[in-house]
Amino acid sequence: MLDARLARARELLESGDLTVEAVARHCGLGTPADVRNLFKAHAGVPPSVCRETFVG
């Protein structure tokens, strides 16, 4: 379940339209801090790096 939520979070971050807070809410991942910690632990980079890679 966590993998699916993080995959959805990645998709939303790559779109560049939502804040980390909104991503957390849409994916059921708790707080923005939770998203940052989980994303870094599982993807190896913080959400900001993922977003910058795709949004620029």
Rosetta constraint file for C-alpha pairs under 8 A:
AtomPair CA 1 CA 5 HARMONIC 6.34 0.50
AtomPair CA 2 CA 6 HARMONIC 6.10 0.50
AtomPair CA 3 CA 7 HARMONIC 6.05 0.50
AtomPair CA 4 CA 8 HARMONIC 6.23 0.50
AtomPair CA 5 CA 9 HARMONIC 6.14 0.50
AtomPair CA 5 CA 27 HARMONIC 5.45 0.50
AtomPair CA 5 CA 28 HARMONIC 7.19 0.50
AtomPair CA 5 CA 29 HARMONIC 7.21 0.50
AtomPair CA 6 CA 10 HARMONIC 6.13 0.50
AtomPair CA 6 CA 27 HARMONIC 7.58 0.50
AtomPair CA 6 CA 38 HARMONIC 7.99 0.50
AtomPair CA 6 CA 39 HARMONIC 6.91 0.50
AtomPair CA 7 CA 11 HARMONIC 6.40 0.50
AtomPair CA 8 CA 12 HARMONIC 6.28 0.50
AtomPair CA 8 CA 27 HARMONIC 6.65 0.50
AtomPair CA 9 CA 13 HARMONIC 6.07 0.50
AtomPair CA 9 CA 23 HARMONIC 5.94 0.50
AtomPair CA 9 CA 24 HARMONIC 7.47 0.50
AtomPair CA 9 CA 27 HARMONIC 6.21 0.50
AtomPair CA 10 CA 14 HARMONIC 6.04 0.50
AtomPair CA 10 CA 47 HARMONIC 7.80 0.50
AtomPair CA 10 CA 50 HARMONIC 7.42 0.50
AtomPair CA 11 CA 15 HARMONIC 6.38 0.50
AtomPair CA 12 CA 16 HARMONIC 6.79 0.50
AtomPair CA 12 CA 17 HARMONIC 7.36 0.50
AtomPair CA 12 CA 18 HARMONIC 6.83 0.50
AtomPair CA 12 CA 23 HARMONIC 6.53 0.50
AtomPair CA 13 CA 17 HARMONIC 7.40 0.50
AtomPair CA 13 CA 18 HARMONIC 6.87 0.50
AtomPair CA 13 CA 19 HARMONIC 7.99 0.50
AtomPair CA 13 CA 20 HARMONIC 7.67 0.50
AtomPair CA 13 CA 23 HARMONIC 7.31 0.50
AtomPair CA 13 CA 47 HARMONIC 7.03 0.50
AtomPair CA 13 CA 50 HARMONIC 6.99 0.50
AtomPair CA 13 CA 51 HARMONIC 5.32 0.50
AtomPair CA 14 CA 50 HARMONIC 6.75 0.50
AtomPair CA 14 CA 51 HARMONIC 5.11 0.50
AtomPair CA 14 CA 53 HARMONIC 7.93 0.50
AtomPair CA 14 CA 54 HARMONIC 5.46 0.50
AtomPair CA 14 CA 55 HARMONIC 6.51 0.50
AtomPair CA 15 CA 51 HARMONIC 7.77 0.50
AtomPair CA 15 CA 54 HARMONIC 7.66 0.50
AtomPair CA 15 CA 55 HARMONIC 7.15 0.50
AtomPair CA 16 CA 51 HARMONIC 6.33 0.50
AtomPair CA 16 CA 54 HARMONIC 7.96 0.50
AtomPair CA 16 CA 55 HARMONIC 6.00 0.50
AtomPair CA 18 CA 22 HARMONIC 5.76 0.50
AtomPair CA 18 CA 23 HARMONIC 6.30 0.50
AtomPair CA 19 CA 23 HARMONIC 6.24 0.50
AtomPair CA 20 CA 24 HARMONIC 6.09 0.50
AtomPair CA 20 CA 32 HARMONIC 5.51 0.50
AtomPair CA 20 CA 35 HARMONIC 7.29 0.50
AtomPair CA 20 CA 47 HARMONIC 7.82 0.50
AtomPair CA 21 CA 25 HARMONIC 6.32 0.50
AtomPair CA 21 CA 31 HARMONIC 6.57 0.50
AtomPair CA 21 CA 32 HARMONIC 4.86 0.50
AtomPair CA 22 CA 26 HARMONIC 6.07 0.50
AtomPair CA 23 CA 27 HARMONIC 6.00 0.50
AtomPair CA 23 CA 32 HARMONIC 7.93 0.50
AtomPair CA 24 CA 28 HARMONIC 5.84 0.50
AtomPair CA 24 CA 29 HARMONIC 4.86 0.50
AtomPair CA 24 CA 30 HARMONIC 5.62 0.50
AtomPair CA 24 CA 31 HARMONIC 5.90 0.50
AtomPair CA 24 CA 32 HARMONIC 5.82 0.50
AtomPair CA 24 CA 34 HARMONIC 7.86 0.50
AtomPair CA 24 CA 35 HARMONIC 6.02 0.50
AtomPair CA 25 CA 29 HARMONIC 6.63 0.50
AtomPair CA 25 CA 30 HARMONIC 6.61 0.50
AtomPair CA 25 CA 31 HARMONIC 7.54 0.50
AtomPair CA 29 CA 34 HARMONIC 6.59 0.50
AtomPair CA 29 CA 35 HARMONIC 6.07 0.50
AtomPair CA 30 CA 34 HARMONIC 5.89 0.50
AtomPair CA 30 CA 35 HARMONIC 7.06 0.50
AtomPair CA 31 CA 35 HARMONIC 6.44 0.50
AtomPair CA 32 CA 36 HARMONIC 6.26 0.50
AtomPair CA 33 CA 37 HARMONIC 6.16 0.50
AtomPair CA 34 CA 38 HARMONIC 5.94 0.50
AtomPair CA 35 CA 39 HARMONIC 5.74 0.50
AtomPair CA 35 CA 47 HARMONIC 7.82 0.50
AtomPair CA 36 CA 40 HARMONIC 6.04 0.50
AtomPair CA 36 CA 46 HARMONIC 5.82 0.50
AtomPair CA 36 CA 47 HARMONIC 6.07 0.50
AtomPair CA 37 CA 41 HARMONIC 6.11 0.50
AtomPair CA 37 CA 46 HARMONIC 7.59 0.50
AtomPair CA 38 CA 42 HARMONIC 6.05 0.50
AtomPair CA 39 CA 43 HARMONIC 5.45 0.50
AtomPair CA 39 CA 44 HARMONIC 7.17 0.50
AtomPair CA 39 CA 45 HARMONIC 6.84 0.50
AtomPair CA 39 CA 46 HARMONIC 5.96 0.50
AtomPair CA 39 CA 47 HARMONIC 6.32 0.50
AtomPair CA 40 CA 44 HARMONIC 4.75 0.50
AtomPair CA 40 CA 45 HARMONIC 4.59 0.50
AtomPair CA 40 CA 46 HARMONIC 4.63 0.50
AtomPair CA 40 CA 47 HARMONIC 7.18 0.50
AtomPair CA 41 CA 45 HARMONIC 7.60 0.50
AtomPair CA 45 CA 49 HARMONIC 6.26 0.50
AtomPair CA 45 CA 50 HARMONIC 7.06 0.50
AtomPair CA 46 CA 50 HARMONIC 6.86 0.50
AtomPair CA 47 CA 51 HARMONIC 6.21 0.50
AtomPair CA 48 CA 52 HARMONIC 6.08 0.50
AtomPair CA 49 CA 53 HARMONIC 6.14 0.50
AtomPair CA 50 CA 54 HARMONIC 6.73 0.50
AtomPair CA 51 CA 55 HARMONIC 5.67 0.50
AtomPair CA 51 CA 56 HARMONIC 7.31 0.50
AtomPair CA 52 CA 56 HARMONIC 4.55 0.50
